[in-house]
Amino acid sequence: MNLLKSKLFYILSFSLILFLFATSNFNPLNNNNLSASPEQVILEAKTDYYESLDDMENVAPIILMGTKVSEEEPFIAYGPRKLPSHGYTKSGIKIDKIFKNKSNLKIKKEDIITVVENEITDPKTGTTYHIAGYTKMKQNQSYLLFVYYSEGDQWYVPMGVTFGKIPLDSEELLLVKEQAEKDQLTLPEKIIKQAQKKYNSYMKK
């Protein structure tokens, strides 16, 4: 699946689930694919998958370490019954180190780039939506990022939604998951932990 198709799948999956919720008796709190908490909703999304860290490193055009320095108000488009139909949050990331840049972009240390994040909080209800269980980066915290650049949107996108954002703090929550999955490591989590181990000289102590 190419990067453009992947991005389209995220938007369509998010829109479809919320459309079902808005136009029927479908209740996301009773669906096995969604969170049981009324404030935290996990939305399934079809994403690129990587079998290993090496696989993702080979595919990612840009690998960098950066610190989150800003966050814009989330963009949310509302559909039927004034429920969100799609949305995203844009965050500013200051580049601390570049490990790989096979793109045509001239980025350098100290540059601030815009990274799109697949978590939004609806200000009307306080409900937070996590696409594929994605959790936003924390302000002033550092991350290893495997990203590609979307020219149409003029922002950077983490590879595979959840795979490409690796917290340097090994104690930070990796994904929002169902209660039944709390004790199971998902494939994204396994690869994130592989990246944390490989890049451990940059980890927070």
C-alpha positions in Angstrom: 0.0 0.0 0.0 1.5 3.4 -0.9 1.6 6.3 1.4 -1.2 8.2 -0.3 -3.6 5.3 -0.1 -2.7 4.7 3.6 -3.6 8.3 4.4 -6.9 7.9 2.6 -7.7 4.7 4.5 -7.2 6.5 7.9 -9.7 9.2 6.9 -12.2 6.8 5.4 -12.1 4.5 8.4 -12.6 7.4 10.9 -15.4 8.8 8.8 -17.2 5.5 8.3 -17.2 4.6 12.0 -18.5 7.9 13.1 -21.1 7.9 10.3 -22.4 4.6 11.6 -22.5 6.0 15.1 -24.4 9.1 14.0 -26.9 7.5 11.7 -27.9 4.3 13.5 -28.3 2.7 16.9 -24.6 1.7 16.7 -23.0 2.5 20.0 -19.2 2.7 20.0 -19.1 2.0 23.8 -20.6 -1.4 23.2 -18.4 -2.3 20.2 -15.5 -4.6 20.8 -13.2 -2.5 18.6 -13.7 0.7 20.7 -12.9 1.8 24.1 -15.2 1.1 27.0 -14.6 4.6 28.4 -17.0 7.4 27.3 -14.1 9.9 27.3 -11.6 7.8 25.4 -12.7 6.2 22.1 -10.4 4.0 20.0 -11.2 4.0 16.3 -10.0 1.2 14.1 -8.0 2.2 10.9 -6.4 0.2 8.2 -2.7 1.1 8.3 0.6 0.1 6.8 2.2 -2.7 8.9 5.9 -3.5 9.3 7.3 -6.9 10.3 10.3 -5.5 12.0 12.2 -2.3 12.9 14.6 -3.0 10.0 11.5 -3.1 7.7 10.3 0.3 8.8 13.8 1.8 8.7 14.2 0.7 5.1 10.8 2.1 4.0 10.8 5.4 6.0 12.3 8.3 3.9 13.0 10.4 7.1 14.1 9.3 10.5 14.7 12.0 13.1 14.7 12.7 16.8 12.7 15.8 17.9 11.0 17.5 20.8 7.4 18.6 20.8 7.3 22.4 21.2 3.8 23.4 20.2 0.3 22.1 19.4 -2.5 23.7 17.5 -6.2 23.4 18.3 -7.5 20.2 16.7 -9.3 20.4 13.4 -12.6 18.7 13.6 -15.2 18.4 10.8 -18.7 17.6 12.1 -21.2 15.4 10.3 -24.7 14.1 11.2 -26.0 14.9 14.7 -23.0 17.2 15.0 -20.6 14.4 15.7 -17.1 14.5 14.4 -16.7 13.0 10.9 -12.9 13.4 10.7 -10.1 15.4 12.2 -6.5 15.7 13.3 -4.1 17.6 15.5 -1.0 19.4 14.2 2.1 19.5 16.4 5.3 21.5 16.1 8.4 19.4 16.4 11.9 20.9 16.8 14.5 18.7 15.1 17.3 17.5 17.5 19.0 15.0 15.3 18.5 13.6 11.8 19.4 9.9 11.3 18.1 9.6 7.7 16.8 11.9 5.0 16.2 10.3 1.6 13.6 12.9 0.7 14.1 16.0 -1.4 13.5 18.2 1.7 16.3 20.3 3.1 15.7 19.9 6.8 18.3 20.5 9.5 18.8 20.5 13.2 16.7 23.2 15.1 14.1 23.4 12.3 10.5 23.1 13.5 8.4 20.9 11.4 4.6 20.2 11.5 3.6 16.6 12.3 0.0 15.4 12.0 -1.2 13.4 15.0 -4.1 11.0 14.9 -5.7 12.0 18.2 -8.4 14.7 18.6 -10.4 15.9 21.6 -13.9 17.2 20.8 -14.2 20.4 22.7 -18.0 20.1 22.6 -18.1 16.8 24.5 -14.6 16.3 25.9 -14.4 12.9 24.2 -11.0 12.0 22.9 -10.7 9.9 19.7 -7.6 7.8 19.2 -7.2 6.5 15.6 -5.7 3.0 15.8 -5.0 3.7 19.5 -2.6 6.5 18.7 -1.7 8.8 21.5 -0.4 12.4 21.0 3.1 13.4 21.8 3.6 15.2 25.0 4.7 18.8 25.2 8.5 19.3 25.7 9.1 15.5 25.4 11.5 14.0 22.9 10.6 11.3 20.3 12.2 9.2 17.6 10.1 9.8 14.5 9.8 7.7 11.3 7.9 10.0 8.9 7.1 10.9 5.3 6.2 14.3 4.0 2.7 15.0 2.5 3.2 17.7 -0.1 -0.5 18.3 -0.5 -1.0 18.9 3.2 2.5 20.3 3.9 3.0 18.2 7.0 4.9 15.1 8.1 3.1 11.9 8.8 4.3 9.1 11.2 4.7 5.8 9.4 1.9 3.3 9.9 0.1 5.8 12.2 1.3 4.2 15.4 4.5 2.5 14.3 6.4 5.7 13.5 6.2 7.6 16.8 8.6 6.3 19.4 8.9 8.0 22.8 12.4 8.3 24.2 10.9 7.9 27.6 10.5 4.1 27.9 7.8 4.5 30.6 5.5 6.5 28.3 2.2 4.9 27.2 2.6 3.6 23.7 -1.0 2.9 22.6 -4.5 3.2 24.0 -5.9 -0.3 24.1 -8.9 -2.3 25.1 -8.8 -3.6 28.7 -8.6 -7.2 27.3 -5.5 -6.3 25.4 -3.6 -4.5 28.2 -1.3 -7.4 28.9 -0.6 -8.2 25.2 2.1 -6.5 23.1 0.8 -5.5 19.7 3.0 -5.5 16.6 3.4 -1.7 16.8 4.4 -1.9 20.4 7.0 -4.6 19.7 8.6 -2.5 16.9 8.5 0.6 19.1 10.4 -1.3 21.8 12.9 -2.6 19.3 13.5 1.0 18.3 13.8 2.1 21.9 16.4 -0.6 22.5 18.4 0.2 19.3 18.5 4.0 20.0 18.9 3.6 23.8 21.8 6.1 23.9 19.3 8.8 23.3 16.8 7.5 25.8 15.8 9.5 28.9 17.4 8.1 32.0 
